Amino acid sequence: MPIINLTAKFIAQSLVCPDDRSRIEYVHHDRSGFYVEVRSTSPGQGTYYLRYKDANGKTCHQRIGRTQEMDLAVAKEQAKKLKAEIALGANPREEEKARKAVPTLNAFFEEHYLPFARERKKTWAKDEELFRLRLKQAFGDRRLNQISRQEIQRFHTDLKADGLAAATCNHYIKLLRRMLNLAVEWDMLERNPAAKVPLIPERNQVEHYMDDEELHRLLSVL
């Protein structure tokens, strides 16, 4: 466990694991608990971690990110922020478990929404069709708490750009909104990101037939 000054140059050029070891930790010299783990199977690459003690005095390791995906300065700032939160009583490991406990939209639809809709909606098959046509591809692999209002708005806009009628575009949003409302009711989600996404105005054209008097007035001016 070498204690060194972790620099951007070191991250770029010196992430190697000794031949006689499967992994090594390069610990930042300021004793903050920040370090980079390098494995023999991934030379030149590493993972940023924060080492800390929880409320029970147990040593824990919180993963921050991969060196090829995150700059050193950003990783250090993340570690500093985490350390401050831990000092105030936060538990990163428990919070991460809680985040992972939130289902993906796919899982929520199959395991919760669809069984619920089958018992209560005559048009549940239409919901299933809408989900599989567009919503599954757009949001299916995302956890419910990872879906943002901006993403839903962009999805709605893209539907219109693809040439779908306003009513059809709105049906997708109404279904997603209903699903996420239920997730909130069932304590799986804190708030519904689709709640305030505006619908596209729909033009309802109504045919008007003239009566005899209106027809007579029209003919009199022609």
Buried (B, 14 or more C-beta within 10 A) or exposed (E): EEEEEBEEEBBEEBBEBEEEEEBBBBBBEEEBBBBBBBBBEBEEBBBBBBBBEEEEEEEBBBEBBEBEEBEBEEBBEBBEEBBEEBEEEEBBBEEEEEEEEBBBBBBBBBEBBBEBBEEEEEEBEEBBEBBEEBBBEBBBEBBBBBBEBEBBBEBBEEBBEEEBEBEBBBBBBBBBBBBBBBBBEEEBBEEBBBEEBEBBEEEEEEEEEEEEEEEEEEEEEE
